[in-house]
Amino acid sequence: MRGAAEAYSSAGKRCASGNDAQQEPPMVAETEALLRERYPIVASRMLAAFIELLSQARRDHGDLDRLMILLSLANRAYGDPAVAKALLRADAAALPEGMQPRATNTLSLAQTLGLPKETVRRKLNELIDCGLAERRSDGVAITLSAVKHLAGPRDWFIRMAAVHYERIDELRELTDTARQMPAYHS
């Protein structure tokens, strides 16, 4: 069995070098470079937000592997903006006729998440038993019930993104201020 660091590293390489990887917008590359350069300034606050997100996920959902699989199913469904909008409507009782979340399969989830296929199969069965996923002829997909169930994680993610966005703005201001100082140019 691969170690966690190896699995993380190979997953990152797979994402970065995958054929379907999209070119990052220039702003993303600039922001990443800024964060790498100024990481010591914001590390504590960024890590605190991430730890809060994981802690809340563990408290509310217990099983992080199962939550990751459910979030992956949601991510797959949200790939179609019309489906995402229909799924995320607060008053949605059912999806419009002919509109379904995109499905996936066990192997694809296992490869994407770096989890053993048997673990993914077992966790998917748990999600299906709970009504949070459904097995269809084209694979497994998230249910409307699961989207409502994920309101908490969605709120945590939005909060974490907002915290990070605030930190990035602070870094940009610090960098702009430093560039205006004479010592920066020497």
C-alpha positions as CSV (number, residue, x, y, z in Angstrom):
1,M,0.0,0.0,0.0
2,R,1.3,3.4,-0.9
3,G,2.1,5.9,1.8
4,A,-0.1,9.0,2.2
5,A,2.7,11.4,0.9
6,E,3.3,9.2,-2.1
7,A,-0.4,9.0,-2.9
8,Y,-0.8,12.8,-2.5
9,S,2.3,13.4,-4.7
10,S,1.2,11.1,-7.4
11,A,-2.4,12.5,-7.4
12,G,-0.9,16.0,-7.8
13,K,1.3,14.9,-10.7
14,R,-1.6,13.1,-12.3
15,C,-3.7,16.3,-12.1
16,A,-0.9,18.5,-13.3
17,S,0.1,16.4,-16.2
18,G,-3.3,14.9,-17.1
19,N,-4.5,15.1,-20.7
20,D,-7.7,16.8,-19.6
21,A,-5.9,19.4,-17.5
22,Q,-6.9,22.9,-18.5
23,Q,-4.4,25.8,-18.8
24,E,-4.6,27.9,-15.6
25,P,-5.6,31.5,-16.1
26,P,-2.7,34.0,-15.6
27,M,-4.3,35.3,-12.4
28,V,-4.2,31.8,-10.8
29,A,-0.5,31.5,-11.6
30,E,0.2,34.9,-10.2
31,T,-1.7,34.2,-7.1
32,E,0.0,30.9,-6.6
33,A,3.4,32.6,-7.0
34,L,2.4,35.3,-4.5
35,L,1.2,32.7,-2.0
36,R,4.5,30.7,-2.3
37,E,6.6,33.8,-1.8
38,R,4.6,35.1,1.1
39,Y,3.4,31.9,2.7
40,P,5.1,32.5,6.1
41,I,2.9,35.6,6.5
42,V,-0.4,33.8,6.0
43,A,0.4,30.1,6.7
44,S,-1.1,30.1,10.2
45,R,-4.4,31.6,9.2
46,M,-4.8,29.6,6.0
47,L,-4.0,26.3,7.8
48,A,-6.4,27.2,10.6
49,A,-9.2,27.6,8.1
50,F,-8.3,24.3,6.4
51,I,-8.1,22.5,9.8
52,E,-11.5,24.0,10.7
53,L,-12.9,22.7,7.5
54,L,-11.6,19.1,8.1
55,S,-12.6,19.1,11.7
56,Q,-16.1,20.2,10.9
57,A,-16.3,17.6,8.2
58,R,-15.2,14.9,10.6
59,R,-17.7,16.1,13.3
60,D,-20.6,16.3,10.9
61,H,-19.9,13.4,8.6
62,G,-17.5,11.1,10.5
63,D,-16.0,9.3,7.6
64,L,-13.8,11.6,5.5
65,D,-13.3,9.0,2.7
66,R,-17.0,8.7,2.3
67,L,-17.4,12.5,2.3
68,M,-14.6,12.8,-0.3
69,I,-16.5,10.3,-2.5
70,L,-19.8,12.2,-2.1
71,L,-18.0,15.5,-2.8
72,S,-16.5,13.9,-6.0
73,L,-20.0,12.9,-7.1
74,A,-21.2,16.4,-6.4
75,N,-18.3,17.8,-8.4
76,R,-19.1,15.6,-11.3
77,A,-22.8,16.8,-11.2
78,Y,-21.8,20.4,-10.9
79,G,-19.8,20.1,-14.2
80,D,-23.0,21.0,-16.0
81,P,-24.1,24.5,-14.9
82,A,-27.7,23.8,-15.7
83,V,-27.8,20.7,-13.6
84,A,-25.8,22.4,-10.8
85,K,-28.4,25.3,-10.7
86,A,-31.3,22.8,-10.6
87,L,-29.6,20.7,-7.9
88,L,-28.8,23.7,-5.7
89,R,-32.2,25.4,-5.8
90,A,-33.3,25.4,-2.2
91,D,-36.9,24.5,-3.0
92,A,-36.1,21.8,-5.5
93,A,-38.2,18.7,-4.9
94,A,-37.1,17.0,-8.1
95,L,-34.9,17.7,-11.1
96,P,-36.6,18.8,-14.3
97,E,-37.5,16.0,-16.7
98,G,-34.5,14.7,-18.7
99,M,-31.9,16.5,-16.4
100,Q,-29.7,14.2,-14.5
101,P,-26.3,14.6,-12.7
102,R,-23.4,13.1,-14.6
103,A,-22.5,9.6,-13.3
104,T,-19.2,8.0,-12.8
105,N,-17.8,4.6,-11.8
106,T,-15.9,3.1,-9.0
107,L,-12.6,2.9,-10.9
108,S,-12.7,6.5,-11.9
109,L,-13.4,7.6,-8.3
110,A,-10.6,5.4,-7.0
111,Q,-8.1,6.8,-9.4
112,T,-9.2,10.4,-8.8
113,L,-9.1,10.2,-5.0
114,G,-6.1,7.8,-4.7
115,L,-8.2,5.3,-2.7
116,P,-8.3,1.6,-3.1
117,K,-11.1,0.5,-5.5
118,E,-12.6,-1.8,-2.9
119,T,-12.8,1.0,-0.4
120,V,-14.6,3.2,-2.9
121,R,-17.0,0.4,-3.8
122,R,-17.8,-0.2,-0.1
123,K,-18.3,3.5,0.6
124,L,-20.4,4.0,-2.5
125,N,-22.7,1.1,-1.3
126,E,-23.0,2.9,2.0
127,L,-24.0,6.2,0.2
128,I,-26.5,4.3,-1.9
129,D,-28.0,2.6,1.2
130,C,-28.4,6.1,2.8
131,G,-30.0,7.5,-0.3
132,L,-27.1,9.9,-1.0
133,A,-26.1,8.2,-4.3
134,E,-27.9,6.2,-6.8
135,R,-26.8,3.4,-9.1
136,R,-27.8,3.9,-12.7
137,S,-27.1,2.2,-16.0
138,D,-24.4,4.8,-16.7
139,G,-22.7,4.5,-13.3
140,V,-23.3,6.1,-9.9
141,A,-24.5,9.7,-9.4
142,I,-25.4,12.0,-6.5
143,T,-29.0,12.4,-5.4
144,L,-30.9,15.6,-4.7
145,S,-31.1,14.4,-1.1
146,A,-27.3,14.3,-1.0
147,V,-27.0,17.9,-2.4
148,K,-29.2,19.1,0.5
149,H,-27.0,17.0,2.9
150,L,-23.9,18.8,1.6
151,A,-25.1,22.2,2.5
152,G,-22.8,22.3,5.5
153,P,-19.6,21.3,3.6
154,R,-20.6,23.8,0.9
155,D,-20.8,26.6,3.5
156,W,-17.5,25.6,5.0
157,F,-15.8,25.6,1.6
158,I,-17.3,29.0,0.8
159,R,-16.0,30.3,4.1
160,M,-12.5,28.8,3.6
161,A,-12.4,30.3,0.1
162,A,-13.4,33.7,1.5
163,V,-10.8,33.5,4.2
164,H,-8.1,32.6,1.6
165,Y,-9.3,35.4,-0.7
166,E,-9.0,37.9,2.1
167,R,-5.5,36.7,2.8
168,I,-4.5,36.9,-0.9
169,D,-5.8,40.5,-0.9
170,E,-3.6,41.3,2.1
171,L,-0.6,39.8,0.4
172,R,-1.2,41.8,-2.7
173,E,-1.4,45.0,-0.6
174,L,1.8,44.1,1.2
175,T,3.5,43.4,-2.1
176,D,2.3,46.6,-3.7
177,T,3.4,48.6,-0.6
178,A,6.8,46.8,-0.7
179,R,7.3,47.6,-4.4
180,Q,6.7,51.3,-3.7
181,M,9.5,51.3,-1.1
182,P,13.0,52.4,-2.3
183,A,14.7,49.3,-0.8
184,Y,12.5,47.0,-3.0
185,H,14.1,48.3,-6.2
186,S,17.7,48.1,-5.1
